[in-house]
């Protein structure tokens, strides 16, 4: 077998251009550009000047049928990821889909089911933050039980500031029919994935969502969601695109410790010597007074460690591409299996559905009810076809 995977890049926009650059610069040593596809004629000239050796196609099916590619990546609007993934896998070509895996669970489920029928093919999703050493370390700490059972999680991720000009840059952006939503489907899918990857999938969600709150758009630009993990543990997720100073703070409280992450760079990990309830029950009133007066040595109860991480720009994307290629070439386990893509889409759908109906929504919600509600909003825009 060849030692390099020939990747077909579908969509030579911002993401597709980044992946082409990473491959051309040798940052993905087990991959070469097999072909480039884009429906925009202007991209043909761009591809010819920057990647002259790569064949160019204006139809992705023609590219898939050309024999030029072993695998593809879908750098196209979110609604297209599932159908392109299925068409690719049908032809026994490996598929890496961009995040999110789709806009609604019904279409992502079809993709997952089809991929499951082709276990010999590699099917992955571009969750590049799973390649971030900070989040890998957090998952290791939580999975090992070092901080005990999770009792509460909070993620405030509001550093997605986008001015109005960003939304005006494209007809499909920030529309129900073109993009399928706002901050939940565009900016925050990585955090929705990491939150569940590290802390587990919740049972239900109740949300308050603002649509066109601080921007002239139809979709959501501010979200507050409360999730229930089903065992007394809860979580809160807050995101927005109108906070110019932005916050990125992620807390995980366990019954034997706590993790606080600031700006996706610094993690403060506190480990209790005993479960919190045992510490609580071991203190008498004189200990409580000492505690209130600041006279107690906290090291009797816990130790604190600060972990600092720096991340080279582009390295996480390159790492996912290299891991995908390694999975194809020698079976190296995937960092982000494509089937995991449904988790973030399902949670985003549940958050939307809760806000549209005003009720708490289980993660096993009725997919047809969600699609009906989404189609009402697409029809209201009058610009795009409804979805099936």
N, C-alpha and C positions, 0 to 999 in steps of 0.2 A: 504493500500500500504506500501511496505517496506520503511524504513527511509533512506536507503542507495542505491545508484545506483551502479550496478555491471558493471564496465567499462572493455571493451575489448581493449587492447592496440595492435594495428597492427604496428609492427616494434619496436624492442627493441634496437634501436640505441641511439644516444645522447638524442634526445627529448623524445622518449618512455621511456628511462631509467630514465630521470628526472621526468616524470609524475608518474612512478611507485614508485620512491623514495618519492615524495611528498605525495602520497596516503598512502604508508606504514608508513611514519613518522607521520601520523595523521593530515597533513596540509590541507587535504580536507575532513572534518569530515562527509560529506554526501555521500561519495563515497568509494567503495572498489574495488580491482582488481578482475574482474570476470574471466578473462583469458588473456593469452599473445600469440601473434602470430608472428612468424618470419620465413622466408624461409631459414635462415642461421642456419645449424645444431649446430654451436658453441653457438648460443644464447639459445639453449635448456638447456645446462649445466648451463649457466649464470642464466637463469630464475629459474632453479631448486635450485641453491644455494642461490639466493637472495629472491626469492618469491616462496618457496616450496609449498604453498597451492594453487597456481594459476595453473589451467590446461594450458598446452602448446599445441599450434597447429602450423603446418607448412603451413596450407592453411586457408586463412581468411574466405572463404566461409564455410568451415567445422566449424570454430569457430562461425560464425553467425548462423549456423543451429543447434548448440549444445544445446541451451537453457541456456548456462552459462552466457550470457551477456544481459544487458538491453540497453547498449549504447556502442559506440566505438569511438576511436580517431585514425586518420590516420597519422602515423609517417613514411611516405614512400616517395619516389621520387614524385615530384610535379605532373607529368603527371597522376599519379594513383589516386589522390584525388577524382576527379569527379566520376570515375567508381566505386570506393569503396564506396563513399557516396551513390550513387544510389542503389547499391546492398544491402547496409545496410538498407536504408529506405524502399526498396521493401519488406523486411522481418519484417517491423514494429519495427525496432530497431532504437533508436535515434543516430544521427551522429554529431560528432564534427570533422571538417576537419582542418588540419594544414594549415598555410599560406604558399604560396599563394593557393587560392582555386583551381587553375589549371594553365596551361601554356597559354592557349588561350581561348578567350571569348566563342567560339562556344561550347566547352566542359563544361565550367562553366554554360553557359545558360541552357544546358540540365539538369545539376544537380539542378539548381534553379527551373526550371519548374517542375521537378519531385518532389522536396521537397514541392513546392506550392500545389501539388495534395495530399499531406499528412499533412495537417495543424495540425493534432493532435500529430504529432511527433516533438521533439525538434531537430532543425538543427542550428548549431552554427559554428563559425570559431575561431581559436586561435589567435585573435588579442589581445594579452595580454597587449599591451601598452594602450588600451582603459581602462584598469584597473589601469593605472598610475594616481595618484591624480593630478599631474601637468597638464596632458592633459585633464583630466576631468574638471579642473578649467578653462583652456583656452577655452574649448568648451562652458562652462557656460557664460563666459565673452562675447565671440563673439555672441552667440545666444541671449543674453539679450540686445544686441545693445549698450553696454557700450562704445565701441570704434567706433560706427557708422558703415556705410557701408564699406566693404573691398575695398581698392583701389589697394593694391599690397601685394603679399606674396613672401617670399624668404626662401628656406631651403637649406643650405649647410650641407650635411651629408657625410663627407669623412672619418669618423673614423672606417671604415670597413677594415682596412689594413689586407691583406691576402698574406702571402709569397707564393712563387712557390710551396713549399712542401705541402701546403694545397690543391692546385689544383691537385697535383700529387697523392693525397691520395686515389683517387677512379676513376675508369674508366668512370663513368657517370658524374662526377662533371665537371662543366664548359664546357658542350657540349650542342649543340642544340638538339640532339636526346635524351640525357639522362636527362638533367636538364632543358632544354628549354630556357636557357639564362644565364646571369651572375649576376651582382650586382642587377639588377632590379627584378629578380625572387628569388634570394637567400637572400641577406642581407637587401635590402631596402623596402620590401613589407610593413613593419610596418609604415614607414614614408609615403609611398604612400597612405596608408589607412588613417592615422591621418591627413595628409594634406587636404584630401577631406572631412573627417569627420568633421573637424573644419571649414575649409574655403569654402567648397562647391565643386561641381564637375565642372571642366572647360568644355568649349565648344570645344576647339581645342588645338593642341600642335605642336610646331616645335622644332626639336631636332638636336643636333650634338652629335653623339655617337662614341666612339673609341672602336674597337674590338681587343683584344690582344695587347693593346697599350703598357703596361708596364709588361705584363705577357705573358707567352707562352701558350695562350688559344685561342679558336675560338670565344668566346662570349665577351660581353661588360665588360670592367673594368673601364670605365669612361663615365659619362653621363652629358650632360647639356641640360635641356629641358625648353622651354619657353611656358607657357600656357596662353590662353586667356579665361577669364570668360564670355566674350560676352557683357560686359557693360562698357568697357573701362578699367576694372581692369585686371591686368596681374600677373603672378607668375613665379618664376624661381626655378628649382630644380636641384641641382648639387650633384652627388654622385660618388665615386670612391673606388677602393680597393688597390691603390698603394701609398696612402699618409700616411707615417708612423707616423706622428704627428697628423693627423686628426683634423677635425673641426666638431662640431655639433652646428649650429646656425640657429634658426628659427625666422623669423620676420613676423609680420602681421601688415600692416599699414591700419588704418581705417580713415575715414574723421573726426573722433572725438577722435582719440587716437592711441596708438601703443603698441604692445607687442613684446618684444625681449626675446627669450629663449636661454640660453647658457647651453650646455652639458646636456640637458634634465633634469636639476635640478633647475635652477634659472630663474624665469620669471620677467622681469621688465615691469610693466604695467603703461603706461602714459595715463591719461585721460584728454582731453581738456575740458575747461569749456563751450566752444561753438564749433560748427563745424568749421573746419579750414578755410573755405571760409569766414565765418562771421568774424573771427579774422583778416584775411587778409584785408578785406574791412574796418575794423574799425580803422586801423592804418594810421596816416598821416606821412608826410616825417620826421617830428621831432621825431616821435616814431621809425621810421625806423633807423634813425641815432643812437638813443639811443640803439636800438637792436644790430646794427653792432658794436657799441663801448662797448658792454657788460654792459650797464648801466641800462638795463631793468630788472625788477623783473619777472622772468619766472612764479612765482606762480600766477601772474595775469592771465596767460594763461592756465596753466595745473598743475596737481599734479602727482607725481610719487610714485608708490608702488613697493617694491621688495618682491616677494614671493619665499621662499626657500622650496624645497621638498627633502626629502630623501626617497629612496625606498629600502625595504629589498629584497635581491636577492631571486628569486623564488616566492615571494609573489604574483606577478602579474599573473604568470601562474596558481598558486594554486587558485587564485581568480576567474579566468575564468572557471576552472574545477568545483569549488564549485557553481558558478553561473549557469553553464550548468546543474549540478545535481539539483539545486533548481528549475530551469525551468521545468525539468522533474517531480519533486516531487510535487511542489505546484504552478507552473505557474509564478514564479518570472520572470519579463521581462529579456530577454537576453541582456548582455552587447554588444555582437557582434553577431547579427543574421547572419546565414550562407549566406543569400542572399546578404549581403553587400560585400561578398568576390569578387564579379565580378568587383567592382569599381576599385580596385588596379590593377587587371589583365588587365582590359580595358585600363587603363592609360599606363601601361607598354607596352602593345601591340601597342598602338598609338605612343609611343615614339620610339619603334623599327621600326614601319612602316614608320614614318617620316624620320628616318635616312636612311632606306633602299631605299626610293623613292626620297628623297631630297625635299619633299614638306610638307607644313602644313597639318596636318591630323585632321579631326573632330573626336570627341569621338564617333560619329555614323558611323565610318569607315566600309568598306565592310569586314566582318569577313572571307569570302572566300579568298579575296585578301591577307589578313594577313597570313592565313594558307598556301596558295600557296608559299608565300615568305619564311615562316618558313620551309616548306618541301624542298625547294631548298637547304637550308643550312644543313638540316638533311641529304639529299642525298649526298651533298658534303663531309660530314664526312665519309660516307660509313660504319658506325658502327651500326646504329640503324634503325628500320623500320620508314617509313614516317607515318604521323598522318592523321586521317580522321576527 
